[in-house]
């Protein structure tokens, strides 16, 4: 995430908004736009606007576009990369039982015209290697 969560995030209730795309293989995943479900974006924005610290959990197999009105309101973004049956590992990171150690192995696009990897070389939303490393709590 581009900046640290706001100082008041720890004192606010936290909402984990799980969104992304259904698992797919081959042509079943072909889509015109790599966007989040609009209803999920509206729900996350509404929670943030109501004072909740929103953690956006993306369950996806590829980068999805993060609209600016959403990105500017969330406290954190965690990408789960279609974890299959390993949801416990995602929960362990969310609740601090395991560290978050991921770094992007590619640049994350900010718009559809950057969907092709070569087009992301200039001005990506998140550059190659972006990510946080945390420590487990307790």
Backbone bond lengths (Angstrom), bond angles and torsions (degrees), N, CA, C in turn:
res aa  C-N    CA-C-N  psi(-1)  N-CA   C-N-CA  omega(-1)  CA-C   N-CA-C  phi
1 X - - - 1.451 - - 1.515 108.12 -
2 X 1.322 118.77 142.66 1.456 120.45 -171.40 1.521 115.94 -65.68
3 X 1.316 119.03 -28.03 1.455 118.93 -179.89 1.515 109.17 -138.50
4 X 1.322 115.56 163.80 1.458 120.32 178.68 1.520 109.53 -69.44
5 X 1.354 117.63 150.46 1.461 119.47 176.70 1.523 110.88 -57.38
6 X 1.311 116.16 153.59 1.460 120.37 -179.20 1.526 110.43 -63.07
7 X 1.316 116.02 153.99 1.464 121.65 -175.79 1.521 111.95 -58.69
8 X 1.318 117.64 -30.91 1.462 120.42 -178.17 1.515 114.49 -84.50
9 X 1.321 117.95 -0.57 1.461 120.56 -175.70 1.521 112.19 -60.52
10 X 1.326 118.12 -36.23 1.458 120.96 -177.30 1.527 112.12 -67.98
11 X 1.317 118.29 -24.20 1.455 120.54 -177.50 1.536 112.52 -94.24
12 X 1.300 117.94 -2.39 1.464 121.33 -179.84 1.522 110.46 -98.84
13 X 1.339 117.18 155.54 1.465 118.39 172.83 1.535 108.79 -64.89
14 X 1.318 116.51 150.29 1.460 121.08 -177.17 1.520 109.87 -110.45
15 X 1.319 116.12 133.78 1.469 122.47 174.58 1.523 107.73 -116.87
16 X 1.320 116.41 127.64 1.460 121.34 174.60 1.529 106.18 -98.50
17 X 1.320 116.35 113.92 1.453 121.83 179.62 1.521 107.48 -100.86
18 X 1.331 115.97 113.91 1.456 121.83 -179.06 1.521 108.00 -96.35
19 X 1.321 115.60 122.71 1.457 120.84 -178.75 1.516 108.62 -147.73
20 X 1.300 116.56 175.84 1.456 120.87 178.21 1.506 110.85 145.27
21 X 1.337 114.36 -131.42 1.461 119.18 -178.58 1.516 109.66 -139.95
22 X 1.330 114.87 156.55 1.462 120.20 177.97 1.529 109.05 -72.34
23 X 1.335 117.22 152.97 1.468 119.02 176.34 1.529 110.39 -58.37
24 X 1.293 116.44 148.48 1.466 121.40 -177.94 1.518 109.23 -149.56
25 X 1.303 115.41 165.03 1.463 121.89 173.57 1.513 108.46 -144.96
26 X 1.307 114.87 145.28 1.467 122.17 177.69 1.522 111.20 51.53
27 X 1.313 118.46 -134.43 1.460 123.25 -173.87 1.510 115.36 -68.49
28 X 1.331 118.37 -15.68 1.462 120.46 -179.02 1.526 112.05 -65.97
29 X 1.304 117.62 -18.66 1.454 120.83 179.28 1.513 113.76 -95.15
30 X 1.329 117.33 1.31 1.465 120.22 -179.72 1.522 110.36 -67.25
31 X 1.321 115.96 123.20 1.459 121.73 179.30 1.523 108.77 -136.27
32 X 1.312 115.75 158.37 1.463 120.97 178.90 1.523 111.87 -77.73
33 X 1.333 116.50 -34.83 1.464 120.96 -177.98 1.519 109.72 -135.78
34 X 1.310 115.73 142.11 1.463 121.93 179.34 1.521 109.43 -91.55
35 X 1.322 116.09 66.53 1.459 118.59 -175.01 1.521 111.62 -116.63
36 X 1.299 113.93 157.88 1.456 121.32 176.55 1.527 109.77 -75.90
37 X 1.325 117.49 154.15 1.463 119.15 175.17 1.534 109.68 -58.13
38 X 1.332 117.91 126.64 1.475 120.61 -177.81 1.521 113.85 -54.77
39 X 1.327 118.39 -36.77 1.468 120.26 179.99 1.533 110.76 -64.44
40 X 1.327 117.06 -34.93 1.467 120.48 178.59 1.528 110.99 -69.24
41 X 1.322 116.25 -39.18 1.467 120.60 177.62 1.524 109.38 -62.86
42 X 1.332 116.77 -46.48 1.470 120.50 179.54 1.531 110.96 -60.77
43 X 1.332 117.60 -41.44 1.464 120.80 -179.23 1.529 110.70 -64.53
44 X 1.319 117.28 -44.33 1.471 120.74 -179.52 1.525 110.96 -64.33
45 X 1.323 117.09 -43.12 1.468 121.36 178.81 1.533 110.17 -63.67
46 X 1.332 116.89 -42.44 1.472 120.24 179.97 1.528 110.92 -63.43
47 X 1.327 117.41 -41.52 1.463 120.19 177.62 1.526 111.07 -62.76
48 X 1.317 116.60 -45.40 1.467 120.50 179.30 1.525 110.61 -62.14
49 X 1.322 116.43 -43.30 1.461 120.41 -179.73 1.530 112.19 -67.06
50 X 1.344 116.60 -22.26 1.466 121.11 177.76 1.530 111.74 -87.63
51 X 1.346 117.11 3.07 1.460 120.06 175.05 1.516 115.96 102.92
52 X 1.312 117.96 1.45 1.460 121.13 178.87 1.524 110.38 -80.26
53 X 1.322 116.66 145.59 1.459 121.88 169.52 1.534 105.28 -84.02
54 X 1.312 117.25 113.29 1.467 121.58 -174.25 1.522 110.81 -96.86
55 X 1.330 114.87 124.89 1.457 122.04 171.61 1.520 105.46 -103.27
56 X 1.326 116.37 119.00 1.459 121.58 -179.25 1.520 108.18 -93.23
57 X 1.325 116.64 116.25 1.459 122.33 178.54 1.522 107.75 -103.98
58 X 1.316 116.30 109.48 1.466 121.54 -179.38 1.521 109.58 -93.07
59 X 1.323 116.18 121.23 1.460 122.40 175.18 1.525 104.98 -106.89
60 X 1.326 115.61 105.18 1.454 120.28 -170.70 1.523 110.84 -155.94
61 X 1.303 115.58 164.06 1.459 120.49 176.14 1.514 112.42 -109.62
62 X 1.309 116.52 2.17 1.467 122.72 -178.76 1.521 107.96 -157.35
63 X 1.309 117.60 164.33 1.473 118.06 178.92 1.525 110.79 -67.02
64 X 1.305 115.38 137.01 1.462 121.94 175.68 1.520 108.29 -112.34
65 X 1.318 115.78 150.23 1.465 120.29 -179.22 1.524 109.83 -70.31
66 X 1.321 115.45 134.85 1.463 121.96 179.05 1.523 107.97 -109.25
67 X 1.335 117.61 104.88 1.463 119.93 -176.66 1.525 111.70 -61.03
68 X 1.338 117.66 139.20 1.473 120.98 -179.62 1.529 114.90 -51.50
69 X 1.351 119.85 -41.03 1.468 117.81 179.17 1.531 112.70 -61.27
70 X 1.316 117.31 -28.44 1.458 121.36 177.05 1.527 110.40 -80.75
71 X 1.306 116.63 -51.19 1.460 121.65 -175.51 1.526 112.04 -59.27
72 X 1.329 116.66 -34.72 1.468 119.86 -178.76 1.530 112.57 -73.78
73 X 1.336 117.50 -11.84 1.464 120.31 -176.28 1.529 114.33 -108.72
74 X 1.313 118.50 -15.64 1.462 119.14 -175.95 1.528 110.75 -85.29
75 X 1.343 115.74 149.58 1.456 121.44 179.18 1.521 110.90 -83.54
76 X 1.346 116.93 -29.01 1.464 120.56 -177.92 1.518 109.77 -159.26
77 X 1.338 115.21 155.94 1.464 122.39 174.96 1.526 107.01 -128.50
78 X 1.331 116.00 129.71 1.462 121.98 175.63 1.520 107.21 -125.44
79 X 1.326 116.88 127.91 1.464 121.21 179.37 1.520 108.00 -102.41
80 X 1.342 117.26 126.36 1.460 121.90 -174.81 1.527 113.35 -99.98
81 X 1.306 119.50 -7.54 1.477 123.42 175.67 1.526 113.84 47.90
82 X 1.315 117.34 57.79 1.471 123.25 177.17 1.534 111.35 42.63
83 X 1.321 117.08 74.28 1.463 120.60 -172.05 1.525 115.71 -72.21
84 X 1.321 118.20 -4.54 1.461 119.50 -179.89 1.514 111.02 61.79
85 X 1.314 116.36 -125.94 1.469 120.12 -177.74 1.520 112.12 -88.03
86 X 1.312 117.98 4.27 1.465 121.02 -175.20 1.525 113.25 -97.83
87 X 1.308 117.00 40.23 1.458 120.91 177.55 1.520 113.20 -62.95
88 X 1.330 116.96 -24.70 1.470 119.65 178.35 1.525 110.95 -60.55
89 X 1.331 116.69 -37.18 1.468 120.16 178.74 1.517 111.66 -63.94
90 X 1.323 117.07 -37.85 1.461 121.37 177.59 1.529 109.25 -65.94
91 X 1.329 116.86 -44.52 1.470 120.98 179.03 1.522 110.54 -62.07
92 X 1.326 116.96 -38.80 1.470 119.65 179.26 1.524 111.29 -59.87
93 X 1.327 117.71 -39.67 1.466 121.27 177.95 1.530 110.13 -69.81
94 X 1.318 117.91 -44.87 1.468 121.17 -179.07 1.528 112.42 -59.80
95 X 1.322 116.97 -37.54 1.461 120.55 -176.65 1.518 113.41 -97.42
96 X 1.327 117.53 8.31 1.453 121.11 173.65 1.511 115.26 80.94
97 X 1.327 118.23 8.40 1.468 120.46 179.36 1.527 112.02 -78.63
98 X 1.324 116.80 -18.04 1.468 122.30 177.68 1.526 107.17 -138.85
99 X 1.321 117.66 148.91 1.463 119.56 -178.77 1.531 111.91 -76.10
100 X 1.304 115.13 151.34 1.470 121.03 169.69 1.524 105.75 -88.04
101 X 1.305 117.23 124.76 1.465 119.36 -175.02 1.520 112.70 -130.23
102 X 1.305 118.33 7.14 1.457 120.76 -173.23 1.514 114.92 -75.23
103 X 1.301 113.95 146.36 1.462 122.67 172.67 1.518 106.65 -132.41
104 X 1.321 116.60 144.09 1.462 120.21 -179.95 1.527 111.03 -67.43
105 X 1.313 115.52 133.23 1.463 121.20 176.76 1.529 110.91 -93.92
106 X 1.327 116.13 10.57 1.460 123.66 178.92 1.517 107.35 -159.05
107 X 1.301 117.35 169.83 1.471 121.46 175.45 1.521 109.03 -86.12
108 X 1.331 116.33 140.01 1.477 122.24 -178.61 1.522 108.82 -91.25
109 X 1.332 118.31 125.18 1.470 120.48 -177.01 1.526 112.83 -70.81
110 X 1.327 114.66 151.85 1.465 118.74 174.59 1.519 111.03 -103.05
111 X 1.335 118.40 -11.99 1.468 121.70 -179.97 1.525 109.19 -152.88
112 X 1.320 116.13 162.77 1.467 121.05 -178.02 1.525 112.86 -60.02
113 X 1.333 118.38 -29.11 1.465 118.76 179.97 1.528 111.65 -69.78
114 X 1.341 117.46 -4.93 1.457 122.10 175.06 1.530 112.06 -108.43
115 X 1.323 117.23 14.87 1.467 119.90 -177.07 1.525 111.72 -61.96
116 X 1.314 117.86 -37.17 1.462 120.46 176.48 1.526 108.55 -73.32
117 X 1.325 116.54 137.49 1.469 121.13 -174.70 1.524 112.52 -54.71
118 X 1.306 119.12 -42.18 1.466 121.47 -177.98 1.527 111.80 -64.05
119 X 1.335 117.03 -30.30 1.469 120.74 -179.26 1.519 112.07 -73.26
120 X 1.332 118.24 -14.29 1.465 121.54 -177.84 1.513 112.97 -86.61
121 X 1.301 118.04 -1.15 1.454 120.14 -175.16 1.522 112.72 -65.52
122 X 1.319 117.02 -28.42 1.467 120.81 179.53 1.525 109.25 -114.77
123 X 1.309 115.91 118.43 1.463 121.21 173.49 1.511 116.86 73.26
124 X 1.339 119.91 42.00 1.464 118.98 176.92 1.526 110.63 -71.17
125 X 1.318 116.23 162.99 1.460 120.11 174.92 1.531 109.49 -65.92
126 X 1.332 116.05 -47.47 1.465 122.41 175.52 1.525 107.37 -129.59
127 X 1.319 119.24 127.03 1.465 121.33 -176.85 1.534 113.14 -77.63
128 X 1.308 115.51 164.16 1.456 122.77 173.16 1.525 109.30 -47.85
129 X 1.323 117.61 133.45 1.458 121.38 177.75 1.519 115.13 87.34
130 X 1.339 117.72 -4.07 1.468 120.69 -179.05 1.522 110.13 -66.38
131 X 1.294 117.02 145.10 1.451 121.90 175.99 1.512 110.73 155.39
132 X 1.297 114.96 169.56 1.466 121.05 179.09 1.517 109.46 -113.95
133 X 1.296 114.92 153.08 1.451 120.05 171.31 1.512 106.83 -121.55
134 X 1.317 116.49 125.65 1.456 120.86 -178.92 1.519 109.59 -118.13
135 X 1.315 115.67 174.34 1.463 121.70 174.00 1.515 108.53 -113.60
136 X 1.294 116.58 148.30 1.462 120.53 174.90 1.534 108.45 -65.49
137 X 1.327 115.81 147.08 1.458 120.20 178.10 1.521 108.86 -100.41
138 X 1.317 114.74 137.49 1.464 119.83 174.56 1.438 116.65 76.58
